[in-house]
Amino acid sequence: HYAKPSVEISKQYFDAQRALANLTLQDYLFPIRDALIAISFESNVSSKSSVCITKIQGMLNNFLSDPALAFFLLHSGKGVNDVGDYKECSKLIGYSYYVALGIMITPLAGIRIGLCLPVECPVEVIETTKPYIASFISRALNMTIPERQIIMRDIKAENQVLSKTRPGAIIFLSIVILVLATVVLASILDYSGYLNVKDQEILFWHKFIGCFSAQRNIRGILNTENRVDKKLEVLNGVRVLAIGWVIFGHTFFFLVFEPIYNFEKLWNDVIHEPYMVLIKAGPFSVDVFFFLAGFLASLGMYRVFKTPKNRTVKNVLLLYFHRYVRLLPFLLALHAYAIYIQPLLYDNASNIDVLTLQRNCENQWHLMLLYVTNLIKDLGDICNNWVWYLFIDMQLFLILPFFIITYVKSKKYGLLGIFMIIATSLAIQMGICLHYEINLSMSKLTTKGDQNTLYYEKPYCRLVPYFIGTLLFLAYEEGKDKDKGLKSLLTLQNWVYESKIVRIIFFYLLGFLIMLGVVISFHFLDKYPDSWGYIFGSFHAVFSRQLIIIGLCMILYPVLVGRGTSLLAILGHPDLNPLGKLTYGAYMWHMTIFTYIVFVSYQGKYYQFFDIIPK
């Protein structure tokens, strides 16, 4: 087989292998390592490739006297998502280590394999296998895998580049040390009472240093008092549940990005289990955050702009500046960490994207500072790509003042404007989803475009939940003004306030059933992917996330009008207030932890239920 290698021989070999029996995906992908070698034996090779081919042919033809073949067989991967033994291969002089990865071959994870090869074989030669491997895996999975999704990496060479300490890393660590030293100094001064001076004696530096005091910050976080309407404390519980849902979903998705040996079980069995619906519907938790952001941003703007003299360009710009500065520190810290610190932490076979991530981050400083990265870059190319949420949050925040100012001037035109932008957003979403046949199924990928780039990370996809939050706030605010409030909303409020049956049946129960129905729909969407046409899939993709938020609004509205004391006692419990304050930091940094867990892995894992078991 290796004496006269060719693409055609390899193709016939694999076709014959599959014809022998009903092979599993694991069995069928077992010879990928052989395919990667065989394909490189094409007769029409460049002079650069000929050295590699001569080396490998000699290794294979003289396997009794050449220990190189044993090294290749011993340290290379031998099946699905077997990345081989990178550590041992890296110790061999004259060898390099490669990983071939099909990124997002399924919506869950990719398929990869490790190769321990002589250094005479540069990554350019290994890349000659890409067209065949793409076709090979497409046949195995019975789905189209574009060649662009097959990536070859020289991991050993990339790790050598990443391991070099750069001046930026020293500067970043120096800033971190300076901040920590300031925290220690401020805490000591606060503990000694030096910062506790009389009001008339407080200087700027007292306030500045006091901001770094650990005691003051901990007291602020643990403070359970709410400075606004007590009814709004219910939002703390919603916020905590939402971040729990986000982390729960990411726990699954990020861990299966590691090499999973029993990939076929995960793909064919596990994702169809009923309990997986919470994970499949996990992206809706982000829509809950957009809903909360719209509600709270509207609350702050309404209180500013309800006074006519405050409706100035200056106040609008001050709101923008406050929001920008509030979000920026976390973004800067994450960006610098991804460029200068993260690459130093990994020296293994799993850090396939670390060098790419580092280079993306280096080239996106200006886009990140302008909060427009998601409008220009694909989701997979965004530095710390989970921060797309902040970009959209800022983009929606920029347009919100115009609707709030219009509303306080004229409720009729304000509401008309909000409903018009919601309708426009839904129309754009439907057009995109229908044209590209986008759906939310894990079992059926669209081949007409990248769903994340076209839809998931764009502001028109998240605008509706955001402005539903605005509408709920306006309904809450109108109910407080018995004289000037909208009559229809006052009538609805009285109806909800006075009738317990209405609250239970038409709000709590119906709202819960709407949310539950949307979540359960994912089970049937994936269990029977071919039973639904692309039109249904598109409608489901567009309206399911809006229905989740509408159901949530129906549950929360009775609380906001002064009823639902039991629900308020649970979701508005004082102990949830501190946790609610930590949700932003938890969202930003939990992904960094998961990324570390994935990239620090030396070997693949076995997936079983919610356990990720080392080999």
MIFI-133094 format. One line per 8 residues: number of its first residue (from 1); for each residue z negated, x, y negated of C-alpha. Coordinates in pm, whole numbers, plus 32768, in hexadecimal, padded with zeros to 4 digits. Each point is the difference from the previous one (the first is absolute). Last residue first. Layout:
REM residues N
NUM> Z X Y | ... .
REM end
This chain:
REM residues 615
615> 747D 7CC1 7CB2 | 7F32 7F75 7EE5 | 7FB7 7E89 8007 | 8054 7F1F 7ED9 | 7F32 7ECA 803F | 8053 7EB0 7F60 | 809F 7F69 813A | 8079 8136 80BD .
607> 80D5 810E 7F61 | 8017 8153 80A9 | 800B 8123 7F11 | 80DC 8127 7FA8 | 7F8C 8161 7FC6 | 7FA4 80E8 7EE3 | 7F93 7EF1 7F0E | 7FAB 8078 7E9F .
599> 8125 7F41 7F6E | 7F8F 7EA9 8076 | 7E8F 8022 7FAD | 8055 8098 7EAB | 80E8 7EE0 7FB0 | 7EEC 7F0E 805F | 7F10 80AB 7F10 | 8101 7FFE 7EE8 .
591> 8040 7E91 8048 | 7E90 7FB5 7FD2 | 800C 80A6 7EA9 | 80B9 7F0F 7F1A | 7F95 7EBA 80A2 | 7E93 8069 8017 | 8000 806F 7E94 | 8082 7EAC 7F95 .
583> 7F14 7F46 80EA | 7EC4 80AF 7F88 | 7F9B 7F03 7EF9 | 801C 7EE4 80FC | 7F0C 80B4 80E4 | 7EFC 8005 7EEA | 802F 7E88 7FC3 | 7FF5 7FA5 8171 .
575> 7E85 801B 8007 | 7FE9 7EF2 7EF5 | 8098 7EFB 80EB | 812F 7F60 7F5C | 80C9 7FDE 813F | 7EDF 7F67 80C1 | 7F34 7F45 7EF8 | 8143 7F9A 7F53 .
567> 807D 7F65 8145 | 7EBC 7F3D 8020 | 8007 7F9B 7E90 | 815D 7F70 8020 | 7FF2 7F45 7EB6 | 8008 8075 7E98 | 8170 7FEC 7FA6 | 803C 8168 806F .
559> 7F67 7FBC 8155 | 80E4 7ED5 8039 | 812C 80E0 7FA8 | 7FB6 8117 80F9 | 8077 7F5B 8142 | 813A 7F6F 7F61 | 8049 814F 7F5C | 7FEE 80AD 8154 .
551> 80FB 7F0B 8091 | 80E9 803F 7ED9 | 7FDC 8178 8037 | 805D 7FEA 8170 | 811A 7F10 7FAB | 8095 80FC 7F0B | 8002 8110 810B | 80AB 7F19 80F6 .
543> 8105 7F8E 7F04 | 80EA 8129 7FE7 | 7FF2 809B 815B | 7FFB 7EAC 80AB | 8130 7F8D 7F3D | 80B6 813E 8062 | 7FA3 7FE0 816F | 806D 7E93 8001 .
535> 8152 8068 7F74 | 8016 8126 80F1 | 7FED 7F13 8126 | 7ECA 7FD2 80CF | 7FFD 7FF7 817B | 8069 816C 801F | 7EAC 8087 7F97 | 7F3B 7F30 80FE .
527> 7EB0 80AE 801A | 802D 80A8 7EAF | 802F 7EC8 7F28 | 7F1C 7F3D 80EA | 7EDB 80E8 7FBD | 8058 8023 7E91 | 7FDD 7E87 7FD1 | 7E8D 8020 804F .
519> 7FBF 809F 7EAB | 80C5 7EF7 7F44 | 7F53 7EE7 80BC | 7EA7 8092 7FBF | 803E 8011 7E89 | 8084 7E9C 7FF3 | 7EE8 7F85 80E4 | 7EF8 809F 7F1F .
511> 8090 7F5C 7EC9 | 8011 7EAF 80B0 | 7E9A 8019 8077 | 7F64 807F 7EBE | 80DB 7F46 7F04 | 8082 7EAF 8071 | 7F06 7FB6 8115 | 7EB6 8099 7F8C .
503> 802A 7FE2 7E89 | 8097 7EA4 800E | 7EEA 7F8B 80E8 | 7EF7 808B 7F13 | 808B 7F34 7EE1 | 7F68 8032 7EA4 | 8068 8160 7FA5 | 8157 7FF4 80A3 .
495> 8065 7EBE 7F50 | 7F62 8073 7EBD | 80C6 8144 8010 | 8145 7F4E 804F | 7FD1 7F19 7ED4 | 7FAA 8128 7F23 | 8139 80B3 8078 | 80DB 7ED4 7FB1 .
487> 7F5A 7FD0 7EAC | 803D 8166 7F8F | 7EC5 8085 7F5F | 7FB3 7FC0 7E94 | 7EC9 7F26 801B | 7F68 8059 8151 | 803F 8174 7FD0 | 7F73 80AF 8133 .
479> 8105 7F66 80E4 | 8116 80A3 7F38 | 7F71 8157 8050 | 7FFE 7FC8 8178 | 8162 7F74 7FFB | 806A 8128 7F29 | 7F5F 80EF 80F9 | 80B2 7F58 8122 .
471> 814B 801D 7F46 | 7FCC 8173 7FBF | 7FAF 803D 816F | 813D 7F45 8059 | 80A1 80F5 7F0D | 7F9F 812C 80D4 | 8054 7F52 8149 | 815F 7FB7 7F73 .
463> 8046 815A 7F73 | 7FD5 80C1 8142 | 8168 7FFB 8083 | 8094 8012 7EA2 | 7F2F 8139 7FC7 | 80B2 80C8 8113 | 7F51 80BE 8117 | 8042 7F0C 811E .
455> 815E 7F8D 7FA7 | 8126 80EB 7FF7 | 7F45 8144 8043 | 7F14 7F7A 8109 | 810C 7F2E 80A9 | 80F1 8125 8021 | 815D 7F73 8019 | 80FA 7F45 80D3 .
447> 7F6F 8057 8154 | 7EE1 7F0B 7FE9 | 7EEE 8045 80FA | 7F98 7F0A 810B | 7EC4 8024 80CB | 7F0E 8040 7EE6 | 8072 7EC0 7F58 | 7FDF 7FDF 7E87 .
439> 816B 7FA8 7FBB | 8119 808A 7F2A | 8162 7F88 8048 | 808F 80E8 7EF4 | 80B0 7EE9 7F3F | 7F02 7EF5 805A | 7ED2 80D6 7FA7 | 809C 8079 7EB9 .
431> 8068 7EA5 7F89 | 7EB8 7F65 806A | 7F38 8106 7F48 | 80CD 7FD9 7EC3 | 7FD7 7E84 800A | 7E89 801D 803C | 7FDB 80EB 7ED7 | 80C7 7F1C 7F1D .
423> 7F2A 7ED4 8067 | 7EC2 80C3 7FB2 | 8093 8070 7EB1 | 8053 7E95 7FAB | 7EAA 7F80 806C | 7F54 80F9 7F1B | 80E4 7FB1 7ED8 | 7FCE 7E8B 8026 .
415> 7E88 8031 8010 | 8005 80BD 7EB7 | 80F6 7F0B 7F64 | 7F1A 7ED8 8041 | 7EBF 80B7 7FB7 | 807E 8063 7EA7 | 7F5E 8117 7F37 | 7F02 805F 810A .
407> 8116 7FEA 8104 | 80FB 80D5 7F42 | 7EF8 810F 7FD5 | 7FB3 7FF1 8175 | 8170 800D 8060 | 8051 8128 7F1D | 7EC1 80B4 806A | 806C 7FF8 8173 .
399> 813A 80D6 7FE0 | 7F59 8156 8006 | 7EFF 7F99 8104 | 811B 7FB7 80F2 | 8081 8165 7FE0 | 7EA0 8091 8019 | 7FB1 7F44 8141 | 8156 805E 8088 .
391> 7FBE 8172 7FCA | 7E9F 7FE1 8086 | 8076 7F60 8144 | 8107 810F 802F | 7ED1 80E0 802B | 8026 7FDE 817B | 8124 80F4 7FF4 | 7F29 8132 7FC5 .
383> 8133 809C 7F5B | 8116 7F02 8021 | 811C 8064 80EB | 7FB2 7F04 8115 | 7FF1 7EE4 7F02 | 8158 8055 7F7A | 8002 808B 7E9F | 8072 7F6C 7EB5 .
375> 7F40 7EBC 7FC3 | 7ED6 806F 80D2 | 7FDD 813C 7F2E | 7FE7 7F3E 7EB8 | 7E94 8032 7F9D | 8061 80E6 7EDC | 7F0A 8111 8066 | 8078 7FDE 816A .
367> 816C 8021 7F9B | 7FB6 813D 7F39 | 7F3A 80A0 8119 | 8104 7FA3 8104 | 80A6 8148 8061 | 7EC5 80B6 8072 | 7F8F 7ECC 80BE | 8148 7FED 80BE .
359> 7FE5 8171 8055 | 7EA1 7FD5 808D | 8063 7ECB 80C4 | 8128 80B5 8098 | 7F1C 8122 8062 | 7F03 7F0D 8096 | 80FF 7F27 80B8 | 7FF8 8094 815D .
351> 7E8F 8052 7FF5 | 7FCF 7FA2 816D | 8051 814C 80A5 | 7ED8 80C5 7F7D | 7F81 80D2 7EE1 | 7F72 7F0A 7F07 | 7EFD 8015 7EEC | 80B6 80E2 7F0A .
343> 8115 7F01 7FC6 | 7EFE 7F00 7F84 | 7F74 80DE 7EEC | 8116 8054 7F07 | 8107 7EF0 7FF3 | 7F54 7ED6 80A3 | 7EB5 804E 7F50 | 80AF 801B 7EAF .
335> 809C 7EA9 802B | 7EC0 7F64 8081 | 7F38 8085 7ED8 | 8107 7F98 7F04 | 8016 7EA0 808F | 7E86 7FD7 800C | 7FE1 8071 7E96 | 8123 7F22 7F84 .
327> 7F93 7E9E 8055 | 7F03 7FCF 7EE8 | 80CE 80C4 7F05 | 812C 7F1D 802F | 7F33 7EC1 7FF5 | 7F53 8066 7EBE | 8149 806F 7F65 | 80AE 7EB8 8055 .
319> 7EDE 7F36 7F73 | 8006 80D6 7EC5 | 8177 7FC4 7FE0 | 7FC9 7E88 800D | 7EE8 801E 7F02 | 80DF 80C2 7F10 | 8122 7F0E 8029 | 7F1F 7EEE 7F7C .
311> 7F77 7EBC 8089 | 7E98 8055 7FA7 | 8001 7F38 7EBD | 8056 7EC3 80BF | 7ECA 800D 80E4 | 806D 7F8D 815C | 80A8 8154 801E | 7ED7 80D5 8064 .
303> 7F4F 7F12 80EC | 814D 7FA1 8099 | 8059 816C 803C | 7EC6 8048 80CA | 8018 7EC5 80D3 | 8176 802D 8034 | 7FC0 815E 8087 | 7EF4 7F70 80E6 .
295> 80DE 7EF0 8095 | 813A 80D6 801A | 7F3F 811D 80A2 | 7F60 7F0F 80F6 | 8156 7F7C 8069 | 8086 8163 8016 | 7ED9 8056 80DF | 8046 7ED3 80DC .
287> 816A 8074 8013 | 7F7F 8149 808D | 7F4B 7F3B 810F | 8152 7F65 8053 | 8069 8151 8091 | 7F05 7FC3 811C | 80C3 7EDB 8093 | 8071 80D8 8124 .
279> 7EA1 808E 8023 | 7F59 7EAD 8005 | 810E 7F82 80ED | 7FAC 8113 80FA | 7EEF 7F2E 80A2 | 810C 7F28 80A1 | 808E 8122 80CD | 8172 803D 7FBF .
271> 7FC7 8153 7F5E | 7F4C 8078 8138 | 8108 7FB3 8103 | 815E 8081 7FB9 | 7FC9 80FF 7EEC | 7EA5 807B 805A | 8050 8004 8171 | 8147 80B7 7FB6 .
263> 7F4F 8102 7F2A | 7F12 8069 8113 | 8009 8166 7F81 | 7FBC 7FAC 7E94 | 804F 811D 7F0E | 7F3D 7FB1 7EC3 | 8093 7EF2 7F25 | 7F38 7F17 80DF .
255> 7EC8 806F 7F46 | 8091 7FA8 7EAF | 8065 7EA0 805E | 7EBE 7FA1 80B0 | 7F02 807D 7F07 | 80ED 7F8E 7EEE | 7FD4 7E97 806B | 7E84 8011 8004 .
247> 7FFD 80BF 7EB6 | 80CC 7EF1 7F53 | 7F36 7EE4 809D | 7EBA 80A0 7F92 | 8094 802C 7EA3 | 804D 7E8A 7FFC | 7EAA 7F98 8085 | 7F56 80CC 7EEE .
239> 80DE 7F6D 7EEF | 7FCC 7E9D 807C | 7E87 8037 8004 | 8006 8088 7E9F | 80D9 7ED9 7F91 | 7EE3 7F0F 804E | 7F43 80A8 7EE5 | 80E0 7F3A 7F17 .
231> 7F16 7ED5 801D | 7EEE 80CC 7F5A | 80CA 8008 7EBD | 800C 8162 7F7A | 7F06 811B 7FED | 7FBB 8004 8175 | 7EC0 80A7 8074 | 8001 80B6 814F .
223> 7FD3 815F 7F73 | 8040 80EF 8121 | 8134 8097 7F5D | 7F5B 8026 7EAC | 7EC5 8091 8097 | 80D4 80FA 80C2 | 80BB 805E 7EC3 | 7EC3 802A 7F37 .
215> 7F55 80D3 810A | 8131 80DD 8039 | 8013 8053 7E8C | 8168 804A 7FA0 | 8019 7EEF 7EF6 | 7EBC 8083 7F6B | 80AE 8142 7F9E | 80EF 7F3B 7F23 .
207> 7EF9 7F17 7F72 | 7F18 811D 7FA3 | 812E 80C4 7F81 | 804E 7EEA 7F0D | 7EA4 7FFD 7F6D | 7EE3 7F0C 803E | 7EF0 8026 7EFA | 8007 7E9E 7F77 .
199> 7FEF 7F72 815E | 7ECB 80C3 805F | 8029 8115 80FF | 8018 7FEE 8179 | 80F0 8123 8030 | 7EEC 8101 801B | 7F39 7F29 80EF | 7FE1 8111 8107 .
191> 80C0 7F2B 80F9 | 811A 7FCE 7F06 | 8017 8174 7FB7 | 8001 8051 8174 | 8107 7EF6 8048 | 80DA 807B 7EE1 | 7FF1 8165 807F | 8052 7F9C 8168 .
183> 811D 7F1E 7F91 | 8084 8111 7F19 | 7FFC 80F6 8123 | 80C3 7F04 80D2 | 8101 7FD8 7EEB | 8023 8179 7FD9 | 8025 802D 8179 | 8113 7EFA 8008 .
175> 80AE 80A4 7ED8 | 7FEC 8155 80AB | 8089 7F68 8140 | 812E 7F7C 7F42 | 8038 814D 7F4D | 7FE9 80C3 8147 | 80ED 7F0F 80AC | 80F5 8019 7EDD .
167> 8007 8179 8027 | 808A 7FD4 8162 | 7F5B 804B 814C | 8103 803B 8110 | 7FC7 7F31 8139 | 8118 7F0D 7FAB | 8112 8106 801E | 7F82 807C 8151 .
159> 7FD7 7E98 8070 | 816B 7FBD 7FAB | 8077 8126 80D4 | 7F32 7F90 812B | 8068 7E95 7FD5 | 8175 8040 8001 | 8052 7E90 7FD1 | 8117 7F24 8083 .
151> 801A 7E9E 7F7B | 80AC 7ED9 80A5 | 7FF1 7ED9 7F11 | 813F 806B 7F50 | 80BC 7FD1 8148 | 7FC5 7E8B 7FE8 | 7F4A 7F60 8127 | 80AE 7EC0 806E .
143> 7F3D 7F3C 8102 | 8006 7FE9 817B | 7ED4 80EB 8014 | 809D 80F0 80F7 | 815F 7FD2 7F75 | 7F89 8049 7E9F | 7F39 8128 8086 | 813D 80A3 8086 .
135> 80D8 7FAE 7ED4 | 7F06 809F 7F12 | 7FD0 8121 80F2 | 8178 803A 8009 | 8030 8007 7E89 | 7EC9 80D9 7FC7 | 8041 8111 8102 | 80A9 80E6 7F07 .
127> 7EB1 8005 7F4A | 7F7C 80FE 80FB | 8101 80F7 7F82 | 7F99 7FD1 7E95 | 7E93 8024 8068 | 803C 816A 8051 | 8026 8073 816A | 7FD9 8179 8006 .
119> 7E8C 7FBB 7FD4 | 7FF0 7FAB 8172 | 7F9A 7E9B 8056 | 7EC2 7F33 8036 | 8070 7E98 7FD6 | 7F2C 7ED1 7FA2 | 8061 7E92 802E | 7FF6 7ED2 7F1C .
111> 801F 7E88 8009 | 7FA6 7F45 7EC6 | 7F03 7EF7 7FAE | 7FBA 7E94 7FC1 | 813A 7F68 7F66 | 80C3 80A8 8117 | 80CE 813C 7FEA | 7F2A 802D 7ECB .
103> 8049 8174 7FE8 | 80BD 808C 8129 | 7F5F 8153 8019 | 8074 8149 8093 | 7EF0 8104 7FE8 | 8043 8171 8007 | 7F30 8132 8050 | 806B 8169 7FD9 .
95> 7FFF 811D 80F2 | 802D 8178 7FDC | 7E91 804F 8020 | 7F48 7EF1 80BE | 7EBF 7F8E 7F56 | 80AE 7ED7 7F5E | 8066 7F82 8156 | 7E96 7FF9 806F .
87> 7F8E 7F37 7ED4 | 812A 7F15 8003 | 7FCA 7F8D 8163 | 80F5 7EE7 8042 | 8045 7EE8 7F0C | 800B 7EFB 8111 | 806C 7EC6 7F49 | 80CF 7F86 8127 .
79> 8023 810D 8109 | 7FE8 8171 8054 | 7FAA 80A9 7EBB | 8031 8176 7FED | 7EF1 80FE 8054 | 802C 802B 8176 | 8176 7FC6 801F | 8054 80E6 7EDC .
71> 7F07 810A 8067 | 8081 7FF5 8166 | 8163 8029 7F80 | 7F98 8130 7F36 | 7F74 80AA 8136 | 8159 8094 8046 | 802A 8092 815F | 801B 7EC2 80CE .
63> 8082 7F34 7ED9 | 8133 80D6 7FDC | 80FF 7EEC 7FC2 | 7F12 7F35 7F28 | 7F88 8118 7F1D | 815B 8094 7FEA | 808B 7EAE 7F9D | 7EE7 7FD9 7F02 .
55> 8043 814F 7F5B | 8179 7FD4 8002 | 7FD6 7EA7 7F65 | 7F1E 8084 7EEE | 80EB 811D 7FAB | 8129 7F12 8006 | 7F61 7F15 7F07 | 802B 80E0 7ED2 .
47> 8162 804B 806C | 8044 7E8D 7FF2 | 802E 7F34 8138 | 812C 7F58 8099 | 7FA7 802E 816F | 7ED5 7F1A 7FF2 | 7ECC 809B 8097 | 7F12 7F70 7EFB .
39> 801E 7EAE 80AC | 7F67 808D 813C | 7EC4 8080 7F56 | 7FA9 7EBF 7F4E | 8067 7F3B 8135 | 7F11 80C6 80D9 | 7EDF 7FAD 7F13 | 806D 7E96 8007 .
31> 7FE4 7FFB 817E | 7ECC 7F18 800D | 8094 7EFD 7F15 | 806E 7F1E 811C | 7EC0 8022 80C5 | 7F22 7FA6 7ED9 | 80EB 7EE5 7F9D | 7FDB 7F78 815D .
23> 810D 802E 8103 | 8099 7EDF 80BB | 8096 80E5 8105 | 8110 80FD 8045 | 80E7 7F85 7EEA | 7F1F 809B 7EFA | 802A 8159 8093 | 8179 7FD2 801F .
15> 801A 7FAC 7E8F | 7F2A 812E 7FB1 | 80DC 80ED 80C6 | 8143 7F6B 7F81 | 7F91 8036 7E98 | 7F90 8162 8048 | 814A 8052 80A7 | 80BE 7F6B 7ED8 .
7> 7F37 80C2 7F01 | 804A 8143 80B2 | 7F52 8105 80D0 | 80B8 80D6 80F8 | 7EEA 80D0 80A0 | 7EEF 7F12 7F8F | 8057 7EE8 80F1 .
REM end
